[in-house]
Amino acid sequence: MSAGPRFDRLEDWLDWQQRLHPATIELGLDRVGRVLGRTGWRQPDVPVLTVGGTNGKGSTVALLDAVLRAAGRRVGTFTSPHLVDYRERIRINGAMVGVAPLIGAFERIADALGPDSLTYFEFNTLAALLLFERAELDAVVLEVGLGGRLDAVNVVDADVAIVASVGLDHVEYLGPDVESIGREKAGIFRAGRPAIFGSPAPPRSVREEATRIGAELFVRGERFDGRLLDDGKRWDFIVDGALVHGALPLPALPGRVQVGNAATALLALHQLADRLPLGRAAIDLGLHEVALPGRFQRLIDARGFEWVLDVAHNPAAARALADHLREMPVRGRTLAVCGMLGDKDVAGVIATLRSSIDAWYAATPEGPRAIDARELSKRAQGADIEMRVGGEVASAMQLAAAAALAGDRIVVFGSFHTVGPALVALGVPL
């Protein structure tokens, strides 16, 4: 192997990676597999849980991590994208990986490139795998970046594979309908191993793929579920009609949808009970302590109104956000700071939230795919929504805050690239 480049600063490594490959996204495992093989990496000998899906995968990863760590397990988690700091993507036992070990992993990958190149995300994935290899972990939790079958994460064979949900997103890469997208997402399933679908009524293609490869499919609402009790404060975890854990506490993540995500996470761990046994106390503690920035994250402003930060960026996520807003009403108005990327269904997202928002402010997120605030405002007019142009996220937030009264709330949403700058503007540590 020839030596790759050497940079002292993380920022220089990330800049080089963004320029290394001619395409921002190029799905496929051939290049990833060749480079990973040249590093000497081997498949983990600890349980691997891979989580994909259109919505809900971030929450499911957070729940898996929280419950496992509450049980005293040492866990490596890989997620994407990040909100503020690149190192959020790779965590070992809840802590962001250090800069020096991360650069060491980058050097090892760069030396193994040979004639191949990698995308930014592929470099990111391989770095996580190399760091986990040396971290003396009890479990690895990997979040799929895009799709499943051809996503770089799928170079690892999952012991349990989860598809949290399937909806229309990234249609230019995954196909024009939920059947096509479902087939791609089900590509993380493995023969003879549990395959979990975390929502009711999966696309037919998900069932077909599980049958084709010989994976045992568990569908929420059929083989397992989380059922709210009458008081709305506790829930039962049911598997194949039998009560496994009764009267569990609600997950600390907001929204009733999280009971379904928690049931999905618990089923995955239930399938690994012989390798990762869990006591009831650990499950209760994990559900109490789970946290996930940027998912209906609520912050009180000293001026008497509330901020709500949510990365919702497709119509299904917007419906969940609208449901959360209805579940948690305020006495005043709801203002929105919206910033989205160019490959998203802007009209579908804002139309879904139309009845939940009293006043709109258009923002320009970070990154090259961002829609400029003026352009976003024009697109909103096509959906009969008036958005005041706010400029960059922090500026749009200032405009909304100036208009907010005590008892109001301001929802900042539309992308990780919108919520990240909002967290910075509000001085919220991760």
N, C-alpha and C positions, 0 to 999 in steps of 0.2 A: 504494500500500500504506500502511496506517496503522501507526503505531509500536506495537509490543507492549510488554509490561512490561519493566522493567529491574531486575535484582537484582545486587548486588555479590558475594554469596556463592553458591557452587555449590549448597550445601544448600538455599537458598531457591528456586533454579531447579528443583531436583528435586522439592521439595515442591509447587510450583505445577504442574508437569507431571503429578504423580500425581492432582491434583484437577481438571485441565483437562477431561478427557473423561469422559462419564458411565459408560463401561464400562472395566474394566481391560484387556480383550482385545476387539477388534472387527476381525476379519479383513476385508481388502479393500484394494484399491489405489487406489480413486477419490480419497479424501481425500488420501492420501499423494502421489499424482501431481499433484493440483492445487496443493498447497502447495509441493511441490518445483519445479514449473514456475514458480511466482511468485518463487522465489528466484533464478532465472536459471541453475540448475544444468544441466549437459549430461552425457550419457553419457560415461564415461571413454574416453580414447583409448589406454589401456594395457590389457593383458589382465586380465580379471575372472574369478576362479574362485569359484563359489558352491557352498557345501557344506551339504547338508541331511541328514536322516536321524534315526532314533529314537535310536540310540547310535552312538558312534564319530566323530561329526562334529567334536567338540572336538579329538580326537587328530589327525584328518586335517588340520584347519586348522593345528595346531601343526607338523605334519610339513611341510606346504607352506611355511609361513613359515620354518622352520629351514633347509630345503634352499635356498630362494631367497636367503635372506640369506647363507648360506654361499657362494653364488655371487657375492656382491657386489651383489645386487639390493636396491633400496629398496622395501620392502613395507608396505602398509597392511592391517591385519587388524581386522575387526569381529566380536566374539563376544558372547555373552550366556548366562546372566546373569553378574554378577561375584561374586567371593567376599568381598572386603573393601572395595575402592575402586571406585566407579563407573567411574573412568577406565581400569580394566583392560579394559573393553569395546572401547576404541578405541586401537590401538597403531600407531605409525609407526616402522618399523625396530626393532621389539621394545620400544620405550619407550612408556609410557603418555602419552597426550596431556596437554599442560599445561592448567591450569585456565583461564587467560586466553583461549587460542584456543577452548576448549570453550564458554566463556560467549559469546564472539563468534559462534560458530555458532548457539547458542541464540537470540541476539538476532536474527540473520538469519532464522531460522525463525519466531520469534514475529511479526516484522514481516510475514511472508508468509502468516500464517494466514487473513486475511480472514474469511469466514463459517464457515470450517472449524475443527475441533478435531482434535487428535491424541492417541493414547494415549501413555503413558510410553515404550513400546518404539518406537513410530513416531517420536517426537521423537528418541530415541536413534539410530535408523537414519539419519535425515536429517542429524543432526549429524555422524555418521561420514562420510557421503558428501560433505558440504560441506568437511570438514577434509581428506579425501583429495584433493579437487579442487585444493587449493592446496599439496599436499605434495611435488610433483615425484616421483611414485612411478614404479616400473617395473612393479608388479603390485598388484592389489587382491584380497584374499581375504575373502569375506563368508560368515558363518555364518547360516543361517536360524534364526529364533527359534522358530517354531511352524508346522509343516506345510510349506508351500512355495508353492503356487499363489497364495494370498492373503496371504502374509507380506510385510511391508513391504520386505524385502530384494529381493523379486522385481520391484521397480520398475526394477532394473538388469538389463540383458540380459547374461547370463553367456556368456563365450567357451567355458568348459568348466563343466558342471554335474555335481555329484557328489551322489548319494544314498548315504550310507554304509551304511544298513540300514533296514529297516522292521519295527517291532514295535508292540504295543498300548500306546499312550500318548496322552493328550489326546483320548480318544474322544469327549468331549462337543463338540469342535470339528471333528475330522477324520473321524469316522465310526466305526462299531462293530466293524470287522474290518480285517485287513491289506490287503485289496483296496481298500477305501475310502481307507485311510490312504496306501497306496502311490500311488494316483491323485493325491492332494493333494500328496504330496512330489515326484512327477514333474512337477509344474507348473512347476518351475524349468528344465526342459529347453527348448532353443531349436532351431528348425528349422535343419538344415544344420550343426549344431555338435555336438561330442562330448557324450554323456550317459553317465555312468559309474555303475554300481551296484556298491558296494564289498563286497558279500557274495554268496555263492552263492545260487542259487534265489530270484530276486526274485518278488514277487507278479505275477500275470498282468497286472494293471493297469499296472504299470511298463512292461512290454514294449509293451502296447497304446498307451500314451500316447506313447512314443518313436516308434512306427510312425505314429501318427496325425499327429504334427507334422513328421515327417521328420528326426528326430535320429538320429545313429548311436550305437547302444547298445553299450557295453562292459560285460559282466558278469564279475565276478571268478569264476574257475573255468572260464570259457568262453573269453573273448577275452584274458584276462590273468590273472596270478596271482603270488603270492610263495611260493616253495617252499623250506622249510627243508632244509638239507643234513643229512647223516647225523650230523654232530657237534653239531647243534642250536645252533651258534654263528654260522652264516652262512646266507645265503639267496640264491636266484636270482630275478631279476625277468624274467618271461616275458611276451611279447606275441605273440599269434597264433602260438603254438608255437615262437617263436624266442627265444633267450637274448639279452636286451638288456644286462643287467648281471649278472655272476656273482659269487658269493661276497661279497655285500654284508654289512656288519656289521649286527647286530641293532639296531633302534631303541632309544634310551636309555629310552623309555617302557616300563613293566613289563608283562609278559604276552605270551604268544605271539600273542594277537589282534592285536598291534601290527604284526606282519609283514603281515597283510592290509591294515591301514590304510596302512602305508608303501607297499605295492604300488599301492594306490588313488591315493595322492598322486603317486607317480612316474608312473603312467599319465597323470594329468592334465597333469603337466609335460611328459611325452613328446609329448602332443598339441599343445603350444605350443612345440615345440623350435625352430621357425623364428623365433619372436619372443623366446623366453627360453631360449637354448641353455645347457645345463648340462654341465660336465665331471664325470668320475667323482670327482675329489677333492672337489668341492662336495657331491655326494650323500653320500659317506662322512662328511664333516664334519657335514653337517646331521643325519644319523642319529645320530651320536655326541652332538651338542649339544642335540637337541630336549628340551624340558622342558614339563610341563603340571601346574601345582599342582592338588591335589585329586583326582588320578586315581591311586589306589593309591600315594599319597605316603607314604613310610616315614621315620620320625623316631625316633632312639634317645633314650630318656629316661635321665637320669643314674642313675635308681633301678634300672636293669637290665632294663627291659622296653621294648617298642617300640610306637610309635603308627603306625597306618595310617589315612590319611584318604582317603575315596572318596565322590564325589558320587552314587553309584549310587542311583537313585530309581524304577526300574521293574524288573519281573522279569527282563528280558533283561540289564540292567546288573548285577542281583544275581547272575545266573548267571556273568557274567564275573568279578565280585568273588570268588565262591566258587571259581572255577577258579584265580584268582591265589593265593588262600589255600592251596589244595592244592599249587600249584606251588612255594610258598615256605613250607614248614612251619616251626614253631617247636617248641622242646623242651617248652614249657609250655602254658598254656591260651590260648584266644582269647576275649577279652571284647568285647562290642559296646556302643557308645553309639549309639543309633538315634534320629534325629529326622526326621519326614517331614511333607509338606504334605497338606492335606485332599483334594486331587483325585487322589491317587496310589493305586495298588493296594497298600495296606498289607499285606493278607493274603498276596498273591502274592509280595511282596518278602521278607517275613520267613520265609515257608515255604520259599522257595528257599535261604535261608541257615541254616535250622534246624540242619542237621547240621554246619555249619562253626563254630558259636558255642557256647561253654560257659556263658556267663553274659551276661545282657542288662540294659541300663540305658536307660530311656526318657528322652528329652530333648525340650524344647520349642524348635524352631528359631525364627529371627527371621522377622518378617513376618506380615501379617494372615491368610494362608492356612495358617499353621502349626497342626498338631495339638498340643494341650496334652499334656504328658507323661503326665498321669493318663489321658486319653482313649486315648492310644496304648497304654498298658499294658492297658487294658480290651480294646482290639481284639486285642492279642496273645494274650490269654487265649482268645479264640475260635479261635486257631490252636494252642492247647495250648503256648504259650510264656509263661513267667513273666518279666516285665520289672520290675525295681525302678524306681520313679519317681525320677528324678534332677533334675527341674526344668529350668532353663535349661541350655544346652549346657555351659557352663563348670562348672556345679555337678555335672552328670551325669558329666563327665570326672573331676572330683575324687573322686567316689564310686568310679568304676572304678579310678582310680589307687591309691586306698587299699586296694583289694582285690587289686591286681596284685602278682605276685611276679616275681623275676628269671627271665627266660626266657619270660614271658608276652608277649602283645601285646594292644593295645586298638584295635579297629577303630571309627572314628567315621564314620558314613555316613548316607545317606538323602536328602540334599538339598544344593544349594549353600548354602542358608540354615542348614545344620548345620555343614558343613565350614568356611565362612567364620568363624563365631565360634570354631571350634576352632583355626584358624590364629592368630587374635588371642590366644586363651588361651595358646597355646604360644609366642607371640612370634615367629612365623615371618614373615620379610619376603617380599613377593611380587616 
